[in-house]
Amino acid sequence: METSSPHQVLFHGEAEGYVQNLEAFPLKDIGSPRWFRQHEYIEKLNMQAILNATESQDEFVKEQLVTLGKIPTLVHEMILVEVWKVKIFPVLCQLQDFNPQSTFPLYMVIHHEATIINLLETIMFHRESCEAAEDSVLDLVDYCHRKLVLLAGRSDNEDPPTEDRLTDTVDVNCTSVQDLKKQSAALEFEISLKALSVLRYITDHTDSVCLSALNRLLCTHNLPCVLVQLIKHCPWSRFSKGQLEKYMDGKWHRIPGEDYMKMTKLDGQVWIALLNLLLKPECQRKYDFNSFNKGQLLKLRAHLTEVLIDQLPNLGELQRFLGYLAMTDPAPPKNDLILEQIPEMWNNIMKENSGKWKAVAKHQVKQAFSPSESDLRQQAHRLAQTYNLDVMESLIPEKPKCGSCGSEATKRCSRCQGEWYCCRECQVKHWQKHKKACQLMVDTTEKLKGDLNIKA
């Protein structure tokens, strides 16, 4: 058996070099060797940023991104993949002559957006990150709005696939374009939840972003009303077979009856964003409390129960504000004449590639998504180094449990790497039950290794 220990993904100097080399790519270069190299950089930066934040270490990844002014580059690359998923990926799926031997490179492109939004969620908690985003915060606000509208519009009966996690998933079993579509749908749900957290952090620091960003939050996109819809429909909560389940830490968890009213992190993000957008003086001066907006906001009163306020006492102030709003008609905001900035990244990418979607797709099929055997082996080797098993496990919020007694475990089966134990005695005791599963996992791993050596 092997003993787990803390792992460092990057040292300070490595992180600085990776951040320094981040660049904005044109759409047609997605999937190129240079693009994949940057994908590996961002994956490692993301993992190190999470480790630093969860272990309360020096957040040197965030510091480098702020100091070197690379947050706008991250936002651009995230929106670039978003455009690729909307405009290029559907064309690839429809090409008659596109039948890749491996869809893994395509999956990594889809996963790239999830990696970046996860990294942004980690660093945008800090005020200096919002300031360093500069004008790109406008593009980030628009991006978050698009994701939250999709999230709020989810069908009550639509259950997202949940096999994937943003921080630790590399799906080598994805064997067809149809499977790839399912993987993309699974990631889209988690991406939207991460976008909710990013938006909340932006609302925390409205005094540090440009006036145009505040205008887009309150006037252009009317985010308070979007957040009301999220409170009303709560897409991260569902009933399955008569049992309440809530989505937390990348999984659906069954909630016992006594915890039905317990607030989750996602619930808290929505309520805190509403507190920021409705109670901050600069936001109240800017927001138009017209009859429609007022009617939508007053729907929140039904959700502000004593149990909820006990968990987040600041909601008492929101409850009092809504009571005041119900009895008054606030004056409309002043229509000050200002020169407003507008987001450019999405529009620029769309304008540069308008009418070229099929040509870009065919170029990428030829240059990026039809790799040779040697290219696939080399890529598999590099990704195996990037997605180190020990590091992945250290990113999981829950500590591993012993397969025999259920206590916290520090050692794992060295043969299959899949089962954990607290001591040698528990491993020996559990071996008869674990033996078949262990052999199956070993056989599956060997098969996957063989699949990477694609036959001619």
FENBELFEN-V309224 format. One line per field, one symbol per residue. ss: DSSP state (~ for helix, > for strand, _ for the rest). Layout:
# FENBELFEN-V309224
ss=???
This chain:
# FENBELFEN-V309224
ss=_>>________~~~~~~~~~______~~~___~~~~~~~~~~~~~~~~~~~~~~_____~~~~~~~~___~~~~~~~~~~~~~~~~~~~~~~~~_________~~~~~~~~~~~~~~~~~~~~___~~~~~~~__~~~~~~~~~~~~~~~~~________________________~~~~~~~~~~~~~~~~~~~~~~~~~~~~_~~~__~~~~~~~~~~__~~~~~~~~~~~___>>>>__>>>>>>__>>>>__~~~_____~~~~~~~~~~~~~~~_~~~~~~____~~~~~~~~~~~~___~~~~~~___~~~~~~~~~~~~~_________________~~~~~~~~~___~~~~~~~~~~~_____~~~~~~~~~~~~~~__~~~~~~~_____>______>__>>_______>>__~~~~~~~~~~~~~~~~~~~~~~~~~~~~~____
